Amino acid sequence: MEFNDGKVKDIELKNELYGEIFEPLNKIEFFKKVWVNPDTGTIEWPNGADFSPEFLCEKGEEVRKSA
């Protein structure tokens, strides 16, 4: 995932996909329905699941800076 500060991070969400709202994300076809909400600036799914940009940045492992 690329962040506004230019950092590109790999984010492992496997251990975060529990509970009623996040369990559907374990199915790859549903997970692929992710989109970036321009109003909130974060990723969301059709069922209302989302992760804050701050959480994603903290959770991610930096792999490179964007060009």
C-alpha positions, 0 to 999 in steps of 0.5 A: 500500500502506498501512503501520502508520505511516499512510503510503500508498505506490505500489510499483513491483515490475516490476524485482524480478520475476525468478528462479524464485520471482518470475517467476510474478508477471509474470502479472497473474492470478497477481499478483492472488492476493496476500494479507497473511499475518497472522503475518508482516505482509507480502504473499505469493503462493501459490507462497511469493513474498513481500517484507518490509515493510521492503523495500516501505516503502523501495521505495515512493513516498509518495503520502499519509498515511491518514486 
